[in-house]
Amino acid sequence: MTDLVGLTFQAGQGGDGKVSFRREKYIPKGGPDGGDGGDGGNVILRASSGKSSLNHLSGVKVIKAESGQGGMGKKKTGHKGSDQVVEVPIGTQVWLLAESETAKKRWERSGLKPVKRRDAWFNLYEQDWHGQQAETTGNRADRTRRVGDDWLVPSDAQPIRSTREKGMVLAELLTHGQEVIICQGGFGGRGNVHFKSAAETTPLKAERGSWGEKRRVILELKLLADIGLLGLPSVGKSTLLSALTPAHPKIGAYPFTTLQPHLGIYKNNHIELIIADIPGLIAGASLGKGLGLDFLRHVEHCRILVFVLALEEVEALDEEQSPTLKADLLIKQYQTLMEELDNYSYLFKQKDKLVVVNKIDLYPAALRTAISQVFKHQLGLDPIQISAYKHQGLEYLTNQLIACSQHPSILQETPKELVPGLG
């Protein structure tokens, strides 16, 4: 699944105004009738529920909108350039890497809202009676031609691998049908008919169309899910997802079986919960180790975080270690996950959390008892103990997930000793 792509967006330029004079039989001295240029097309990002990844943009470097047509005689306005609409999945963020002067001015003035013609800069040009054209002099025209299309790189926007590095968010598309004009097209220049006056009855000047905006961006997809399954490699997250939903992620008895996030939908009566299986995290994931940095961003939009903990069969059946020491290993797993989340973003502290201990079909009764006691003593919570493989404890788990999704404040209102697994 492609969830990170770099693109250059370029809106269409406005068409040039026309220098023209009325030429008809029996009218030897017709006045100016040069029409206006057409506006350039916009580049628009649209969120679509029909897209689940950025695969369709993989390998694409530049996306351009159509430029406006130049003005014509008889006061005819040039054709407007067509918009270029790019559909992206819901949950896509737009990160700025570089932009043109024109784009920068709109952002400073109104964000990504469209600006009016009065806010654009236009460059005048003159034409002699032989049709030869020349740019006019003057600060306004000179400035527009020299800097209107140059790239400007913000000091805090460098090429990024993930959202945790420096960058600037331009937009975030979170609902189906939401649209953002990421690059606005230029405006068409005025024809010479607009420059007629009592002092100048035969104007030989018109306007060039204004520049269309250019931006170099990174599109980053963050999955939108009600529940995110977090855990170290090989704790059974994929098995749990397949047990709760019709999803069929790859399952194997080796680390990093899951190489990309998977989504599944849990349905019960009129309730639907989207569950995301986030690939295994390890210590140092927030610094780029393993697969963590590539997938931690998908946790940001999950409403509830489920920490899936588990011991390997060798550890669970090791008779040389006491049940208390084995339970401590699960505590360390939980602490490792919490540390990586805290290092990545402080926002994770505000999310609802459930702690689940998986693979209890491998654990002796004494170990299961020790897990409850140790977690209550050290963390003040009683984890939900399940076996995703044998579907043990899943009914109680789903009831808790439904309760949390419908009443997010349950963690603050309900005593933890009455709701096992809440933390």
C-alpha positions as CSV (number, residue, x, y, z in Angstrom):
1,M,0.0,0.0,0.0
2,T,1.4,3.4,-1.0
3,D,0.8,5.9,1.7
4,L,3.5,8.5,1.0
5,V,4.1,10.3,-2.4
6,G,5.8,13.4,-3.5
7,L,4.2,15.5,-6.3
8,T,4.5,18.8,-8.0
9,F,1.2,20.6,-8.7
10,Q,1.0,23.3,-11.3
11,A,-2.1,25.3,-12.0
12,G,-2.8,26.8,-15.4
13,Q,-1.7,30.2,-16.4
14,G,-4.1,32.9,-17.4
15,G,-4.4,33.7,-21.1
16,D,-3.0,36.9,-22.5
17,G,-5.3,39.8,-23.3
18,K,-5.6,40.7,-27.0
19,V,-4.5,43.9,-28.8
20,S,-7.0,44.2,-31.7
21,F,-9.0,46.8,-33.5
22,R,-12.4,46.6,-35.2
23,R,-12.0,46.0,-38.9
24,E,-15.2,46.0,-40.9
25,K,-16.3,47.2,-44.3
26,Y,-17.2,50.9,-44.3
27,I,-15.7,51.4,-40.8
28,P,-12.1,52.5,-41.5
29,K,-11.4,53.7,-38.1
30,G,-12.8,51.0,-35.8
31,G,-11.9,51.3,-32.1
32,P,-10.1,48.7,-29.9
33,D,-11.9,45.4,-29.5
34,G,-9.3,43.1,-28.0
35,G,-10.8,40.5,-25.7
36,D,-9.7,39.2,-22.3
37,G,-7.7,36.0,-21.8
38,G,-9.3,33.0,-20.1
39,D,-8.5,32.0,-16.5
40,G,-6.2,29.1,-15.9
41,G,-7.5,25.9,-14.4
42,N,-7.1,24.9,-10.7
43,V,-5.5,21.8,-9.3
44,I,-8.1,20.5,-6.8
45,L,-7.7,17.7,-4.2
46,R,-10.9,15.8,-3.5
47,A,-11.3,13.2,-0.7
48,S,-13.0,10.1,-1.9
49,S,-14.2,7.0,0.1
50,G,-13.6,5.0,-3.1
51,K,-9.8,5.4,-2.6
52,S,-8.0,3.4,0.0
53,S,-4.4,4.2,-0.8
54,L,-2.2,6.5,-2.9
55,N,-1.2,3.7,-5.3
56,H,-2.8,5.6,-8.3
57,L,-0.3,8.4,-7.7
58,S,2.8,6.2,-7.4
59,G,5.3,7.2,-10.1
60,V,3.5,10.4,-11.0
61,K,5.8,13.4,-10.7
62,V,3.9,16.5,-12.0
63,I,0.2,17.2,-12.3
64,K,-0.8,20.2,-14.3
65,A,-4.0,22.0,-15.0
66,E,-4.9,23.5,-18.4
67,S,-3.9,27.1,-19.1
68,G,-6.4,29.7,-20.2
69,Q,-6.7,30.6,-23.9
70,G,-5.6,34.1,-25.1
71,G,-8.2,36.7,-25.8
72,M,-9.5,37.3,-29.4
73,G,-10.8,40.1,-31.5
74,K,-14.4,41.3,-31.4
75,K,-14.1,41.4,-27.6
76,K,-14.1,37.6,-27.4
77,T,-12.8,36.2,-24.1
78,G,-10.5,33.2,-24.3
79,H,-11.6,29.7,-23.1
80,K,-11.0,29.0,-19.4
81,G,-8.6,26.2,-18.7
82,S,-10.0,23.0,-17.3
83,D,-9.5,22.1,-13.6
84,Q,-7.4,19.1,-12.7
85,V,-9.2,17.1,-10.0
86,V,-7.0,14.6,-8.1
87,E,-8.9,12.1,-5.8
88,V,-7.2,11.0,-2.7
89,P,-8.2,8.7,0.2
90,I,-10.0,10.1,3.3
91,G,-7.3,10.9,5.9
92,T,-4.7,12.4,3.5
93,Q,-2.5,15.2,4.7
94,V,-0.8,17.7,2.4
95,W,2.8,18.7,3.4
96,L,4.5,21.7,1.8
97,L,8.1,21.4,0.5
98,A,8.3,24.4,-1.8
99,E,6.0,26.9,-3.5
100,S,6.1,29.7,-6.0
101,E,5.8,33.4,-5.1
102,T,2.2,33.5,-6.4
103,A,1.3,30.5,-4.2
104,K,3.0,32.0,-1.2
105,K,1.1,35.3,-1.5
106,R,-2.3,33.5,-1.6
107,W,-1.4,31.4,1.5
108,E,-0.4,34.5,3.4
109,R,-3.6,36.3,2.4
110,S,-6.3,33.7,2.8
111,G,-4.8,30.2,3.4
112,L,-6.1,27.9,0.6
113,K,-9.3,29.9,0.0
114,P,-9.5,31.3,-3.6
115,V,-8.5,34.9,-4.1
116,K,-10.1,37.5,-6.3
117,R,-8.7,39.0,-9.5
118,R,-7.9,42.2,-7.7
119,D,-5.3,40.3,-5.7
120,A,-3.3,39.1,-8.7
121,W,-0.3,40.8,-10.4
122,F,-0.5,41.5,-14.1
123,N,2.2,42.3,-16.5
124,L,1.5,44.9,-19.3
125,Y,2.8,44.4,-22.8
126,E,2.8,46.8,-25.8
127,Q,2.4,46.0,-29.5
128,D,3.3,48.3,-32.4
129,W,1.4,48.6,-35.5
130,H,3.4,45.8,-37.2
131,G,2.4,43.3,-34.5
132,Q,5.7,43.3,-32.7
133,Q,5.4,43.0,-28.9
134,A,7.5,44.3,-26.1
135,E,7.2,44.1,-22.3
136,T,6.5,47.4,-20.6
137,T,8.9,48.8,-18.1
138,G,8.1,49.7,-14.5
139,N,8.4,48.1,-11.1
140,R,5.1,46.3,-11.1
141,A,5.6,44.6,-14.5
142,D,9.2,43.9,-13.8
143,R,8.6,42.3,-10.5
144,T,5.9,40.1,-11.8
145,R,7.9,38.7,-14.6
146,R,11.0,38.0,-12.5
147,V,9.6,36.4,-9.4
148,G,6.1,35.3,-10.3
149,D,7.2,31.7,-11.1
150,D,10.3,31.2,-8.9
151,W,10.4,28.5,-6.3
152,L,10.4,29.6,-2.7
153,V,11.4,27.0,-0.1
154,P,10.1,27.7,3.4
155,S,12.8,27.6,6.0
156,D,10.9,25.0,8.1
157,A,9.9,22.8,5.2
158,Q,12.5,20.2,4.2
159,P,12.1,16.9,2.4
160,I,10.4,14.7,4.9
161,R,10.0,11.0,5.5
162,S,7.2,11.3,8.0
163,T,5.1,13.9,9.7
164,R,7.2,13.9,12.8
165,E,10.0,15.7,10.9
166,K,9.9,19.4,10.1
167,G,7.2,20.3,7.6
168,M,4.2,22.5,7.1
169,V,0.7,21.1,6.8
170,L,-1.3,22.9,4.1
171,A,-4.5,20.8,4.3
172,E,-6.0,17.6,5.7
173,L,-8.9,15.9,4.0
174,L,-11.1,14.0,6.5
175,T,-14.6,13.7,5.0
176,H,-15.9,12.3,1.7
177,G,-16.3,14.9,-1.0
178,Q,-14.1,17.5,0.8
179,E,-12.2,19.6,-1.7
180,V,-9.2,21.9,-1.5
181,I,-7.8,24.1,-4.2
182,I,-4.2,23.2,-3.7
183,C,-3.0,25.4,-6.6
184,Q,-5.2,28.2,-8.0
185,G,-5.1,29.0,-11.7
186,G,-4.0,32.4,-13.0
187,F,-6.4,35.1,-14.1
188,G,-6.7,36.1,-17.8
189,G,-5.2,39.4,-18.8
190,R,-7.4,42.3,-20.0
191,G,-7.5,43.1,-23.7
192,N,-6.8,46.6,-25.1
193,V,-10.5,47.5,-25.1
194,H,-10.1,48.2,-21.4
195,F,-7.3,50.8,-21.9
196,K,-9.2,53.1,-24.2
197,S,-9.6,56.6,-22.9
198,A,-10.1,60.2,-24.2
199,A,-6.4,60.7,-24.2
200,E,-5.6,57.3,-25.8
201,T,-8.2,56.3,-28.3
202,T,-6.0,53.6,-29.9
203,P,-4.3,51.8,-27.1
204,L,-1.6,49.3,-28.2
205,K,-1.3,47.6,-24.8
206,A,-2.9,44.7,-23.0
207,E,-2.1,42.5,-20.0
208,R,-0.4,39.2,-19.8
209,G,-2.3,36.5,-17.9
210,S,-1.2,36.1,-14.3
211,W,0.9,33.1,-13.2
212,G,-0.8,29.9,-12.0
213,E,0.4,28.6,-8.6
214,K,3.0,25.9,-8.2
215,R,3.6,23.8,-5.2
216,R,5.8,20.8,-4.4
217,V,4.2,18.7,-1.7
218,I,4.1,15.4,0.0
219,L,0.8,13.6,0.3
220,E,0.7,11.4,3.4
221,L,-2.1,9.0,4.1
222,K,-3.2,8.3,7.7
223,L,-5.7,5.6,8.1
224,L,-9.0,6.6,9.7
225,A,-10.1,3.9,12.1
226,D,-12.1,3.5,15.3
227,I,-9.7,1.1,16.8
228,G,-6.0,0.6,16.3
229,L,-4.3,-2.7,17.3
230,L,-0.7,-2.0,18.6
231,G,1.9,-4.5,19.8
232,L,5.3,-5.9,19.3
233,P,5.9,-8.3,16.4
234,S,4.3,-11.8,16.7
235,V,1.8,-11.0,19.5
236,G,-1.2,-12.0,17.3
237,K,-2.6,-8.7,16.1
238,S,-3.3,-10.1,12.6
239,T,-5.0,-13.2,14.1
240,L,-7.1,-11.0,16.4
241,L,-8.1,-8.8,13.4
242,S,-9.1,-11.9,11.4
243,A,-11.1,-13.2,14.4
244,L,-13.0,-10.0,14.9
245,T,-13.6,-9.0,11.2
246,P,-13.8,-10.7,7.8
247,A,-10.3,-9.3,7.0
248,H,-7.6,-11.9,6.0
249,P,-4.2,-10.4,6.7
250,K,-1.1,-12.5,6.3
251,I,-0.4,-14.6,9.4
252,G,2.9,-16.3,10.1
253,A,5.0,-17.5,13.0
254,Y,7.8,-15.0,12.4
255,P,8.4,-11.3,13.1
256,F,7.1,-8.6,10.8
257,T,4.7,-10.8,9.0
258,T,2.5,-7.7,8.5
259,L,4.4,-5.3,6.3
260,Q,1.5,-2.8,5.8
261,P,-1.6,-1.7,7.8
262,H,-4.7,-3.7,7.3
263,L,-8.3,-2.6,7.9
264,G,-11.3,-4.8,9.0
265,I,-14.9,-3.9,9.8
266,Y,-16.5,-5.4,12.9
267,K,-20.3,-5.5,12.5
268,N,-22.9,-6.2,15.2
269,N,-26.5,-5.3,14.7
270,H,-26.4,-1.6,13.8
271,I,-22.8,-1.1,15.0
272,E,-19.8,-0.9,12.8
273,L,-16.3,-0.5,14.0
274,I,-13.3,0.0,11.7
275,I,-10.3,-1.8,13.2
276,A,-6.7,-1.2,11.9
277,D,-3.9,-3.7,12.4
278,I,-0.7,-1.5,12.7
279,P,2.5,-3.4,11.8
280,G,4.6,-4.5,14.8
281,L,6.5,-1.8,16.7
282,I,9.8,-2.3,18.4
283,A,11.9,-0.2,20.8
284,G,13.2,2.8,18.9
285,A,10.4,2.8,16.4
286,S,9.8,6.5,17.0
287,L,13.4,7.1,15.9
288,G,13.0,5.1,12.7
289,K,14.0,1.6,13.7
290,G,12.1,-1.3,12.2
291,L,8.8,-0.4,10.5
292,G,7.6,1.8,13.3
293,L,8.3,5.3,11.8
294,D,6.5,4.4,8.5
295,F,3.3,3.3,10.3
296,L,3.1,5.2,13.6
297,R,1.4,8.0,11.7
298,H,-1.6,5.7,11.1
299,V,-2.2,5.5,14.8
300,E,-2.9,9.3,15.0
301,H,-6.5,9.0,13.6
302,C,-7.5,5.9,15.7
303,R,-10.0,6.8,18.3
304,I,-9.2,3.8,20.6
305,L,-5.8,2.2,21.0
306,V,-5.7,-1.5,21.9
307,F,-2.4,-2.7,23.3
308,V,-2.0,-6.4,22.4
309,L,0.6,-8.1,24.6
310,A,1.6,-11.8,24.5
311,L,4.4,-14.2,25.6
312,E,6.0,-16.7,23.3
313,E,5.2,-20.3,24.0
314,V,8.7,-20.9,25.2
315,E,8.5,-18.0,27.7
316,A,5.0,-19.0,28.9
317,L,6.0,-22.6,29.7
318,D,9.4,-21.9,31.1
319,E,9.3,-23.6,34.5
320,E,12.5,-21.8,35.7
321,Q,10.8,-18.5,35.8
322,S,8.1,-17.6,38.2
323,P,4.6,-16.4,37.0
324,T,5.4,-13.0,38.5
325,L,8.5,-12.6,36.3
326,K,6.6,-13.7,33.2
327,A,3.9,-11.1,34.0
328,D,6.7,-8.5,34.3
329,L,7.7,-9.2,30.7
330,L,4.2,-8.2,29.6
331,I,4.5,-5.0,31.7
332,K,7.7,-4.2,29.9
333,Q,6.0,-4.7,26.5
334,Y,3.3,-2.3,27.5
335,Q,5.9,0.3,28.7
336,T,7.9,0.0,25.5
337,L,4.8,0.7,23.4
338,M,3.8,3.6,25.6
339,E,7.3,5.1,25.5
340,E,7.4,4.9,21.7
341,L,4.0,6.6,21.4
342,D,4.9,9.3,23.8
343,N,8.2,10.0,21.9
344,Y,6.3,10.2,18.6
345,S,3.4,12.5,19.7
346,Y,2.0,13.8,22.9
347,L,-1.5,13.5,21.4
348,F,-1.6,9.7,22.1
349,K,-2.0,10.4,25.9
350,Q,-5.4,11.8,25.2
351,K,-6.7,8.7,23.5
352,D,-8.8,5.9,25.1
353,K,-6.8,2.7,25.6
354,L,-7.5,-1.0,26.2
355,V,-4.9,-3.5,27.3
356,V,-5.3,-7.0,26.0
357,V,-3.2,-10.1,26.8
358,N,-3.3,-12.6,24.0
359,K,-2.5,-16.3,23.6
360,I,-3.9,-17.3,27.1
361,D,-4.5,-20.8,25.7
362,L,-0.8,-21.3,26.2
363,Y,-0.6,-20.0,29.7
364,P,-1.0,-22.1,32.9
365,A,-3.7,-21.0,35.3
366,A,-1.1,-19.7,37.8
367,L,0.3,-17.4,35.1
368,R,-3.1,-15.9,34.2
369,T,-3.7,-15.2,37.8
370,A,-0.3,-13.6,38.2
371,I,-0.9,-11.4,35.1
372,S,-4.1,-9.9,36.7
373,Q,-2.4,-9.3,40.1
374,V,0.8,-7.8,38.7
375,F,-1.0,-5.4,36.3
376,K,-3.3,-4.3,39.1
377,H,-0.4,-3.7,41.4
378,Q,1.9,-1.8,39.0
379,L,-0.5,-0.2,36.5
380,G,-3.8,-0.1,38.3
381,L,-5.7,-2.0,35.6
382,D,-6.8,-5.6,34.9
383,P,-6.0,-6.6,31.3
384,I,-8.5,-8.4,29.2
385,Q,-7.2,-11.9,28.7
386,I,-8.0,-13.6,25.3
387,S,-7.0,-16.2,22.9
388,A,-7.6,-14.8,19.3
389,Y,-6.6,-18.2,17.9
390,K,-9.2,-20.1,19.9
391,H,-11.7,-17.2,20.1
392,Q,-11.6,-17.2,23.9
393,G,-12.6,-13.9,25.6
394,L,-13.5,-12.2,22.4
395,E,-17.1,-11.5,23.3
396,Y,-16.1,-9.6,26.4
397,L,-13.5,-7.7,24.4
398,T,-15.9,-6.6,21.7
399,N,-18.4,-5.5,24.4
400,Q,-15.7,-3.2,25.8
401,L,-14.8,-1.9,22.4
402,I,-18.4,-1.0,21.7
403,A,-18.8,0.6,25.1
404,C,-15.7,2.7,24.6
405,S,-16.7,3.7,21.0
406,Q,-20.1,4.9,22.1
407,H,-19.1,6.5,25.4
408,P,-15.5,7.7,25.1
409,S,-15.6,9.2,28.6
410,I,-16.0,5.7,30.1
411,L,-12.3,5.7,31.1
412,Q,-12.8,8.7,33.3
413,E,-16.2,7.9,34.7
414,T,-15.9,4.2,35.4
415,P,-13.6,2.9,38.2
416,K,-10.9,0.8,36.6
417,E,-11.4,-2.1,38.9
418,L,-15.0,-2.5,37.5
419,V,-13.9,-2.5,33.9
420,P,-11.0,-4.9,33.3
421,G,-8.5,-3.9,30.7
422,L,-9.2,-0.2,30.8
423,G,-6.3,2.1,31.3
